[in-house]
Amino acid sequence: MKKIQLLIASALLSVTTSFGQQKSWTADNGNGTFTNPLFYDEFSDPDIIRVNDTFYLVGTTMHCNPGLVVLESKDLVNWDFCSYAFDRIDIDDPRFRLEDGKEAYGQGIWAPCIRYHDGTFYIFSNINGIGMQVYTASDPKGPWKHYSLGGWIHDLSVLFDNGRIYAIHGYDEVHCIEIKPDFSGYVDGSDRCIIPAGNAMGEGHHAYKIDGKYYIISADYSPMGRMMCARADRLEGPYETRVISCRETLGTEHSTWATDIPMDGAMPEPGKWRLKTGKPNADNMGCATLHQGGIVQLENGDWWGFSMLDFLAVGRTTCLSPVTWVDGWPYFGLPGNLGRTPRTWLKPQVNATVKPHAPYTRSDNFDSGRLQPVWQWNHLPDDSQWSLRKGRLRLNSLPAKNLYWAKNTLTQRGIGPVSVATVTLDASKMKKGDVAGLGLLNIPYEWIGIEVKDNGPVISFYDLGTDTTIEQPLEKPELHLRITGDFEHEWAQFSYSTDGQSFNDIGGRMVIPYQTKTFQGARYALFAFNRLLSKGGYAEFDNFTVDEPLADRSGNIPFGKTITISNLANGHRLVAHRRKMVLSAWQGDKDFDSVNTRFRVHDRGNGKVVLEAVNGNGFMTVAGLGLSGDLRLSATETDDCLFMWQDMLHGQCMLLSLKTNRYVGIDPASGEIYGADWPGTSASRLGGTVFQWEDSEL
């Protein structure tokens, strides 16, 4: 933890003042490999298609506006913003306007399906209580035309087949219904069960017709998440089913869950509710494993899988998996290790050469006269009550009881593993009862800002989870606000500065849980409201920056360095033993601090490494099937010495043998010696396959 804090502090000292230039997370490692997740901010319920040489990705946006984001890519790894299917949701419903005591948190538009047919792009999605929505466009950049079909067709996929349009939907019992070609509704009597209950199917379907066969991929979340595939010669079945991905956590624990939150209706008033959280056993993942996704084919014929995984406080985001076909089934994973996904692997083989980059510019000084596409409004804003003026964002203070009900709250997703959001607030035009500032929109929510009291403005902080208010005097109506979010470890710290240089913490570190009320990860929020329920003045925001101190991973593989490698499960170091095997040395063992535990890391390109024992006993190599005792030391370097380094941040890694497509590891409880036959890591990383490396130049 101390190391993380030092990294954050160091990065803050070097924050650039040129907007859009800060390093932001990208999966592309710049060496021919990528590391999951594709995005370290929320991108749930993904669906991907390819049209010619371009891939298109859509995902859930819930109650946020604009909504139904479309990204585009040439290589499946680096993505660019393309469009939103709508700027403002075209639904006349008070829930989306935060009116009449109603709200749409977690009840907006979700689980979209994107398709391309006969020159037209289609997005199909559902709104709870309203039904299926369809958006069509000849150009994925828009404009998009909207149809509302109604019904209760959710978590769906769509097939254009033999001149007809079919929606695949349902949980466990999978149904198919035909959609009218003019999108005026559904064909009467067409809904039918095509896979009866009891065939291990789940929800979130992705349907395909491949080489004349019908495939339906779905996620079954109970009792532990996994991905299923059904296959048939005819759309109506009969289908047989297989598991194609399971147990994959990528070494990410289950998040802390906020419990006892009302799922329907509004949250209780502050002071009448106390946060209750629970943290499952580290390796008990439930539905938080790799799940809900599909497959896409490259121009060269290769197939890749995509799905989402819960990444703690940032929420659910998208991962990419190589696909291996066996006996006509598309398994996520590599030959010899089916069902498991590498955290780091070779990029898809496409014709395009793409420079590593992030999909969004997250910082915004509001000088361009338009908001960056990364911004979304919490519910529908009142567009007459906000503006961009002279390089500032102006938010009028509208009546609201608290941040939960504040209109015109502008948000963007919190990005991990660690990010630091800073903004300048001018409160000189705020009136009595006005509250404005920087918040972390979640349940619970927290914020820091300026509130105008009877005697003038004060620095104010509020934490819903503990119903804690802190107020401090303020001499001038301008304040610099900051949130440091360690989303990987589920905490945030709020701070403020009067000069923009020296920041003072306020309140303690707060737990950032995940919950299914908003069904989103934590979001940074700029807000203004009047708690006296009158129309107030306005607040102006400037220089919003997001810094990501862990986004630059270029030094995370210790190429050319001499290191020690300790197993995270027991702290024992790998030993290049004189018997030409790789053994363990515990602290206190004569080898623990000797040259025998030193390895030199050689770069072999494309993320591949060779580990050479400094004591001269040879190169770490995999013999035979990689069973326990097959991790050896060879005098000469061969292809059996190649490993794909799996960067897990903070000096942690796994070693994927390119001979077995499995990982170096041990059972820490058994006393066995190392092999290279382990399918992956547990969520806790304590199963014997995750290592901590440290510089150890002798």
C-alpha positions, 0 to 999 in steps of 0.5 A: 500500500505504501508503494501505491501511495508513493506512486500516486504522490510522484505522479501528482507532482508531474501532472501536466497543465496541457489538457489531454496529454496525460497518460491514460490506460490502454490495453496495448503494451506497445510490444505486440501484446495487450493486457486485460482489461481493454478499459479500466473503467466501466464498459459492461454488457459488451457486444462487438461486430466487424464490418469489413476491416473495422470493429464496432463495440456497444455497451450498457449506459443505464440512466446516463445521457447521452447513451448507448455508446459506440466505439470503433477499432481496427485491431480489437485492442485500441478503440476510438469514440464513434458516436452515441445512439442518442444524445438525450433519451427519447422517452417521456418518463418522469423517472429519467428527469428526476421528477415526481419523486421518481428516478431511473438509477440502474433502470435505464437502457442496457445490454445492447446488441449491435448488428449490421445488415444490408448496409444498415447498422442496428442497435437493439436494447431494453429499457425496464418497464418500457421495452425494446428500443431499436436504433438504426443508421447508415453510418455508425457515426449517426444520426441514429433513428429510434423505434420503440417496440415495447414488450419485455425482451431484454438481455437479447441478441438478434439474428437476421436470417433468411429475410427475417429478424429474430430476437433471442432472449430469456434466462435458462429457458431460451426463447426466440421471437420474430420482429416485424421488419418495419419495427412496429412490433413483433409478429403475432404468435412467433414467440417460442421456446427453442432451448428448454429450461434445464440445459444450463443456459443463462442470459445475455445471449449472443447469437450467430450463424456460422457455417450453417450452424446456429450458436447461442452464447450466454452467461449463467451467473448461478451459482458461479459465473461461466459462459455457455454455448448452445449449438444446433443445425436449425434455429428452432433446435434441438440444441446441445450445450457446452461450457466454453469459459469458466473460473476466470477471474484474472486474479481479481477479487470479488468487490465489496458489496453494499447491501440493504439498498432498496432496489425499487423506488428512491433511497432513504433520506440521509440520516435514515440509512446506514451503509452495510457492506459485505466482502465475500471470501477472496476466492468466492466469485459468484457472478463476478467472473468472466461472463456475458459476451460473445465472439467475433471473426477477423478478416484472416479467419481467426476468432476472438472472444469478448466478455465482461468481468467485475473489476471492483470499484470501477464496475464491470468492464470488457476483456478480450480472449483468444478463441480455440475451436475444438470439435466445432465449439468456440472455447475461450482460451489457448490450446491445452488450456481451454476455458481460461483467458490470459491476462496478457496475450498477443494482439489479434492479427490484423492488417492495420498498424495502430499506435497505442491510445485510450478511447477518450480524453478524460481531462477537460478545461472546457475551452473547446465550447463542447463537452468531451465525449467521455462526459455523461449527464446523470439522468436527463439534464435541463439543457437551459440550466447549464452552459459552457462560457469563456472556458468554464462549465456553468451549472445553475443550482436547481432545487434538490434534497441532496446529490442523489436528486440533483439535476444537471450533474455531469459525470464520467466513469472513475478509471482504475486502477488508480486515478486522481480527479481535480477541478477548480470551483468558482462559487462567487455567484452561488446563493444561499442554500446552494451546494456545488462541488466534486462528488463520487456518485455511487451508493453511498455517494460522497462529495466535497465542495462549497455550500453557501450558509447564512454567513457566507460560503464554507468548505463542505464535505458529506459522506452518505455512508456514515451520514458525516458532514464536515464544514470548514471556513472559507476565505475566498469563493474559489477552491480546488477540489480533488478525489484520489480513487484507488479503485483497485483497492476500493477506497477514496480520499477527498481533499481541497486546496486554496492555492492549487498546490498544497492539498488538505485531506478532509474526512477519512478514506472511504470504502467504495463498494459495488451495488446493484441499485445504480448497477454502475461503478463509481463515477466522478461528478460535477454538480450544483443544487439548492438544498433549500429547494429554491432556484439559486445562483450558479457555480463555475468549474474549470480545469478538470484533470484526471491523472492515472499514476499507474497507466504507464506500464512500460517498466512493469516487465523487468527486462535486462534486470536481475530479480528475485521471484517470490511466490505470493502464496507463501513468500518462498523464492524460486531457486535455480537448484544445482540439481537443475530443477526450480525449487523453493527457498523459505526465509531462513533457508541458506539459499534465500538470499544467495545468488541461487535465487537470482534470475536475469530477465531477457526480452525476446520480443512480443512480451516473451521472456527468458529467465536465466539463472545468475548462478550459471545453472542455465535457463528456466525451461519446461520439460515434458508436459510441464508437470510438477518437477518439469520446471528445469534448468537447461544449459542452452536456450530453446523455445521451451524456455519462452514465457509470456510475462503476465503483468498484474501490477505492483510488481506481481506477475504470472509466467505463462509457458508458451510450450504448455499454454499453462502457468508456472506454479505449485500447490503451496500446501503440498510441498511439491516442486514447480511445474508449468501445468496450472490453468490460471490463478485464483481470485485471491492470487494465493493459489500458487501461480502469482509471483512478486518480483524485486530488483536484486542486482548483486 
